[in-house]
Amino acid sequence: MPRQASDPDHFRLTEHRIDDLPGHMIRGGAITVVAQLAKIFILFGGIVLLARMLTPEDFGLVAVVAAFLAFVELFLDLGLARATAQRAQVTQVEVSTLFWITVTISVLAFLVILGLGPTLARFYDRDELSEVTVWLGLAVVIASMSVQHTAILKRQRRFAALAVAEIGSLAVGILAAVVVATTEGGVWALVAQRIAGSLTLTLSSWLVCRWRPGRPSFEVDLRGLLAFGGDMTLSSALNLASRTIDHILIGWTAGAHVLGLYERTNRLVMAPVQDVNVSLFAAAMPMLGRSAGNPARFRRTYLKSMEAICMVTMPVAALPIAVPDLIVDLLLGPQWGGAAPFAMWLGIAALFQPVINTLGWLFVTRDRVREMVRWTVMGSGLRLIAVLGGLPYGAVGVAAAVALSGIAIRVPVLFWAIGRRGPISTLDLVRATGPATVAAVSVIAALSLMRGFVPLPADAPALQLVLAVGVAAGVALLCYAGLPQGRRALRGFRLMRSAFTRVEVPP
C-alpha cells in the first residue's frame, strides 16, 4: 500500500532516520556517479547511432523547436521543485499545491505552444515545424507531471530509485527513436524519442515514489517557496538564453542542415565533458557540504575538487581540437564531414566549460546567489556579443567567436569575480587549473606531431582514433606525474576512491 500522503513526517529531511548521514551522503554520491556514467554510455551511444540513421537536417529541425521549448521547461515550476527538494520543512498541502501549479502552467504553456508552431514554420520557412512543435510541446506537458516526484526522491536521498527512472527514460527514448528511424521516419524519430522519454520518466517516477498529490489549497502562502528558487531560476534562464541564441540564429541564417551539424557536434563534444563534470560534482558535494562552516577546509576541498575535475575533462576536450576529423568521421559517419570545424572550435569551448560549472558551486555554497545572477547577466551578455560578432562569418564563425571569447574574456572575468571576496582567490583558481592546462596543451601538441610525422594507415580511422586516445592518456599522465601539484592530485584521486569504499555503517 502506498504511504499516506497526510503523514506529517513524510517530507522531513530525516525521512529514513539516517544516523550515518555522512556515510549516506557518500553512498548517494557514489550511486550518482555510477548512474551518471551509465547515462554517459547510453547517451553517447544514442548520439552515434542516431547520427548514422538520420540526416543533419532532421536534427536541425528539432533543434530549432527545442531552443524555444527549453524556456518553457525551465519555467514550468518557477524553481519550486528545488524548494521541495531542499527546504527544511514542506507540507503535504504545499507539495500538492506545487504539483497542480506545475501541471496547470504546463497546460497553459502548451496552449501557447500551439500558436508557436505556425509562427516558427513561417519564420524558418519550414511547414513541418508546425506539427513538430505541437508534439514536442506534448512531451513537455507529460514531463511536467514528474517534476515534484523526482524532487521528492532527491529530498529523500533515494538516489538509486531516481537513477533507475532517469536511465530508463533515456534508454527507452533512444530505443523509440531507433525503431521509428528504421521505418524512415526522419525527424519523427527524434519526436518519438522526446515523447517516449518523457512518458517513461513520468511513469517510472510515479512508480518508485510513494507520494501522491492531494487537493490543492488556495490558502497556502507560496511566497517563501517562490523566493527560495527565484534567484536560481533567473540565473538559469539567463544562462539558457545565452546558450540557445546561437541555435536560433544559425537555424534562421544558415538553415536546418547547418544547424544540425552544429547542434549534434555540440552534443558529441560537450556531452561527455558535461556528464563527467556532473559525476565528479556528485562525488565532491558531500565533502564540500561538510566543510562549508570551515573556510580554510572549504578552500582546500573546493580547490582539490576543481583540480581533479579539470585534470579529467580538459585532456578529453583536447581530443576534438587535435583530431576533429577522426572523431566526426568515425563516430557520426561520412555524411557529417562538414562538422569537423565545429568539433575543433567546440573542443576549445569544452576546455573551460567545467571550470565555469565548478565556479557556479562557489556562488551557491558560499551564499552568493545574488552575485551569481549578476555574473550570469554579464557572462550571458558577453556570449551574446560573441555570437553576434561571429554570425557574419557563418556557423563556424559563431563557434570560433564563442570559444575564443570564452578563454580570452569570460573565464578571466569570472576568476576575478570569484576572487574578489571569500576564502578562494583568483590566484588559487589559476593554480588549480595549472596541471590540467599543461596536460591539455601537451596532448594537442603530441597529437599534432603524431599526425604530422608518424605514418598511419589512412584507411583505418578507428585505429588512428584508438592510438590518439592512448597517446592523449599517456601524455596527460606523464604531465601529472612530472608536476608536484599533479602528483598530489593523483594521490587525491586514490583517497576519493577510498572514501567510497570505506564507508562504515553503524551496527
FENDA-V128774 format. One record per residue. N is the residue number from 1. SS is DSSP state (H for helix, E for strand, - for the rest). OMEGA is omega as a letter, one per 30 degrees, with the letter a starting at -180 (* if undefined). Layout:
n: {N;N}
ss: {SS;SS}
omega: {OMEGA;OMEGA}
//
This chain:
n: {1;2;3;4;5;6;7;8;9;10;11;12;13;14;15;16;17;18;19;20;21;22;23;24;25;26;27;28;29;30;31;32;33;34;35;36;37;38;39;40;41;42;43;44;45;46;47;48;49;50;51;52;53;54;55;56;57;58;59;60;61;62;63;64;65;66;67;68;69;70;71;72;73;74;75;76;77;78;79;80;81;82;83;84;85;86;87;88;89;90;91;92;93;94;95;96;97;98;99;100;101;102;103;104;105;106;107;108;109;110;111;112;113;114;115;116;117;118;119;120;121;122;123;124;125;126;127;128;129;130;131;132;133;134;135;136;137;138;139;140;141;142;143;144;145;146;147;148;149;150;151;152;153;154;155;156;157;158;159;160;161;162;163;164;165;166;167;168;169;170;171;172;173;174;175;176;177;178;179;180;181;182;183;184;185;186;187;188;189;190;191;192;193;194;195;196;197;198;199;200;201;202;203;204;205;206;207;208;209;210;211;212;213;214;215;216;217;218;219;220;221;222;223;224;225;226;227;228;229;230;231;232;233;234;235;236;237;238;239;240;241;242;243;244;245;246;247;248;249;250;251;252;253;254;255;256;257;258;259;260;261;262;263;264;265;266;267;268;269;270;271;272;273;274;275;276;277;278;279;280;281;282;283;284;285;286;287;288;289;290;291;292;293;294;295;296;297;298;299;300;301;302;303;304;305;306;307;308;309;310;311;312;313;314;315;316;317;318;319;320;321;322;323;324;325;326;327;328;329;330;331;332;333;334;335;336;337;338;339;340;341;342;343;344;345;346;347;348;349;350;351;352;353;354;355;356;357;358;359;360;361;362;363;364;365;366;367;368;369;370;371;372;373;374;375;376;377;378;379;380;381;382;383;384;385;386;387;388;389;390;391;392;393;394;395;396;397;398;399;400;401;402;403;404;405;406;407;408;409;410;411;412;413;414;415;416;417;418;419;420;421;422;423;424;425;426;427;428;429;430;431;432;433;434;435;436;437;438;439;440;441;442;443;444;445;446;447;448;449;450;451;452;453;454;455;456;457;458;459;460;461;462;463;464;465;466;467;468;469;470;471;472;473;474;475;476;477;478;479;480;481;482;483;484;485;486;487;488;489;490;491;492;493;494;495;496;497;498;499;500;501;502;503;504;505;506;507}
ss: {-;-;-;-;-;-;-;-;-;-;-;-;-;-;-;-;-;-;-;-;H;H;H;H;H;H;H;H;H;H;H;H;H;H;H;H;H;H;H;H;H;H;H;H;H;H;H;H;H;H;H;H;H;-;-;H;H;H;H;H;H;H;H;H;H;H;H;H;H;H;H;H;H;H;-;-;-;-;-;H;H;H;H;H;H;H;-;-;-;-;-;H;H;H;H;H;H;H;H;H;H;H;H;H;H;H;H;H;H;H;H;H;H;H;H;H;H;H;H;H;H;H;H;H;-;-;-;H;H;H;H;H;H;H;H;H;H;H;H;H;H;H;H;H;-;-;H;H;H;H;H;H;H;H;H;-;-;-;H;H;H;H;H;H;H;H;H;H;H;H;H;H;H;H;H;H;H;H;H;H;H;H;-;-;-;-;H;H;H;H;H;H;H;H;H;H;H;H;H;H;H;H;H;H;H;H;H;H;-;-;-;-;-;-;-;-;-;-;-;-;-;-;H;H;H;H;H;H;H;H;H;H;H;H;H;H;H;H;H;H;H;H;H;H;H;H;H;H;H;H;H;H;H;H;-;H;H;H;H;H;H;H;H;H;H;H;H;H;H;H;H;H;H;H;H;H;H;H;H;H;H;H;H;H;H;H;H;H;H;H;-;-;-;-;H;H;H;H;H;H;H;H;H;H;H;H;H;H;H;H;H;H;H;H;H;H;H;H;H;H;H;H;-;H;H;H;H;H;H;H;H;H;-;H;H;H;H;H;H;H;H;H;H;H;H;H;H;H;H;H;H;H;H;H;H;H;H;H;H;H;H;H;H;H;H;-;-;-;H;H;H;H;H;H;H;H;H;H;H;H;H;H;H;H;H;H;H;H;H;H;H;-;-;H;H;H;H;H;H;H;H;H;H;H;H;H;H;H;H;H;H;H;H;H;H;H;H;H;H;-;-;-;-;-;-;H;H;H;H;H;H;H;-;H;H;H;H;H;H;H;H;H;H;H;H;H;H;H;H;H;H;H;H;-;-;-;-;-;-;-;H;H;H;H;H;H;H;H;H;H;H;H;H;H;H;H;H;H;H;H;H;H;-;H;H;H;H;H;H;H;H;H;H;H;H;H;H;H;H;H;H;-;-;-;-;-;-}
omega: {l;l;a;a;a;l;a;a;a;a;l;l;l;a;a;l;a;l;a;a;l;l;l;l;l;l;l;l;l;l;a;l;a;l;a;l;l;l;l;a;a;a;a;l;l;l;a;a;a;l;l;a;a;a;l;a;l;l;a;l;l;a;l;a;a;l;l;a;l;l;l;l;a;a;a;a;l;a;a;l;l;l;l;a;a;a;a;a;l;a;l;a;a;a;l;l;l;l;a;l;l;a;l;l;a;l;l;l;l;l;l;a;l;l;a;a;l;l;l;l;l;a;a;l;l;a;a;l;a;a;l;a;a;a;l;l;l;l;l;l;l;a;a;a;l;a;a;l;l;l;l;l;l;a;a;l;l;a;a;l;l;l;l;a;a;l;l;a;l;a;a;l;l;l;l;l;l;a;a;a;l;l;a;a;l;a;a;l;l;l;l;l;a;a;a;l;l;a;l;l;a;a;a;l;l;a;a;l;a;a;l;a;l;l;l;l;l;l;a;l;a;a;l;l;l;l;a;a;a;a;a;l;l;l;l;a;l;l;l;l;a;a;a;a;l;l;a;a;l;l;a;a;a;l;a;a;a;l;l;l;a;a;a;l;l;l;a;a;a;a;l;a;a;a;l;l;l;a;a;l;l;l;a;a;l;l;l;l;a;a;a;a;a;a;a;l;l;a;l;a;a;a;l;l;l;l;a;a;l;a;l;a;a;l;l;l;l;a;l;l;a;a;a;a;l;a;a;a;a;a;a;l;a;a;a;a;a;a;a;l;l;a;a;a;l;l;l;l;a;l;a;a;l;l;l;a;a;l;l;l;a;l;a;a;l;l;l;a;l;l;l;l;l;l;a;l;a;a;l;l;l;l;l;l;l;l;a;l;a;a;l;a;l;a;l;l;l;a;a;a;l;a;a;l;l;a;a;a;a;a;l;l;l;l;l;a;l;a;a;l;a;a;a;a;l;l;l;a;l;l;a;l;a;a;a;l;l;a;a;l;l;l;l;a;a;a;l;l;a;a;a;a;a;l;l;a;a;a;l;a;l;l;l;a;l;l;a;l;l;l;a;a;a;l;l;l;l;l;a;l;a;l;l;l;l;l;l;l;l;l;l;l;l;l;l;l;l;a;l;a;a;l;a;l;a;a;*}
//
